[in-house]
Amino acid sequence: MKRTILAAVLAFAALLQAGTQSVHAAEKPTFKLGWIVFTPWMPWGYAQQSGVLKKWADKYNVNIELVQLNDYVESLNQYSAGGLDGVLGSIADVYSIPVANGVDTTIFPIDYSNGADAVILKGKDKLTDIKGQTVNLVEFSVSHYLLDRALETANLKHDDVKRVNTSDADFVAAYKSPDVSAIVAWNPQVEQIQSSGDAHIVFDSAKINGEIFESVLLRTSKLKENPDVAKALLGAWYETVGIINGTSPERAGVIKSLATASATDVAGYEQQLKSVVIFSDAKAALAFAERPETKDTLVRVRDFAHRYNLLGKDVKDANAIGIELPNGEVVGDSKNVLLRFDRSVLELAAAGKL
């Protein structure tokens, strides 16, 4: 009889403990981060598969779900609509979709394109040959920004070409069509397009050094609710990229995994890595964000968005949107800041205190 009572008491205690654990699990906040296949972003996939991301998420008591999408614009649309709490994106696209939709966004730079984005002509090898052609690209995106910058350097007008909006998921197939003679794409699709023959890169992001930089974009309201999310994300990022940019024996296996995920071989992925600069640590990211050139880029990209009415038809002045720089300076309307840097987390990471 005593054993039966004791067993019942122990069983009841176990149920209570399980219930408590269940409640704690339910209270653990979940954060969804969207991403697509792009050379410098592939480490996120490895961080998830290897358990590095979970390790950092557990450290800060959050659930982090990586949501891979096939279409870049769709990932930004989902973020803007609230389906994602964060997304990986280029600075040129922060304005055209999230900011244009009034989403207050905090950014953490993680890399910049140094040739990974390119203007490609079929059968022509000079940028000036693009005049009068129809160009396939993701319209009003970072690719459109790159095209405009290319045209400017060649003293061509923005309307000297026609544009056809094309999903990044269709870049390679589109280029193979006999009707397509010009395209703006990014790696790994650039490499795949080059392998299809008669493709000539006539302009790439290396020619506008640092202007096309990518960041982790986080909804500022979500970040205020749980600042530890950024710590977990950046902790996982720097640990993973530290392997990729390092010389440890572990690197070979990681690169092989990333190459497979990028539909290429090790040599191909290593070549792709040369077309980007990935920040190995927060010191490099912070130094980049604080450059005078970064401020110039932010204004230039904002003006691009305004030129095509991407900030909204009612926005008569590009300065209507406020941008808070790492040093606290605000460019534009300080009462309508929709894009900001958070140097506090980067400083913690730079000091090794994550």
Buried (B, 14 or more C-beta within 10 A) or exposed (E): EEEEEEEEEEEEEEEEEEEEEEEEEEEEBEBBBBBBBBBBBBBBBBBBEBEBBBBBBBBBEBBBBBBBBEBBBBBBBBBBEEBBBBBBBBBBBBBBBBBBBEBBBBBBBBBBBBBBBBBBBBEBEEBEBBEEBBBBBBBBBBBBBBBBBBBEEBEBEBEBBEBBEBBBBBBBEBBEEEEBBBBBBBBBBBBBBBEEEEBBBBBBBBBBEBBBBBBBBBBBEBBEEBEBBBBBBBBBBBBBBBBBBEEEEEBEEBBEBBBEBBBBEBEBBEBBBEBBBBBBBBBBBBBBBBEEEBBEBBBBBBEBBBEBEBBBEEBEEBBBBBBBBBEEEBBBBEEBBBBBBBBEBBBBBBEEEB
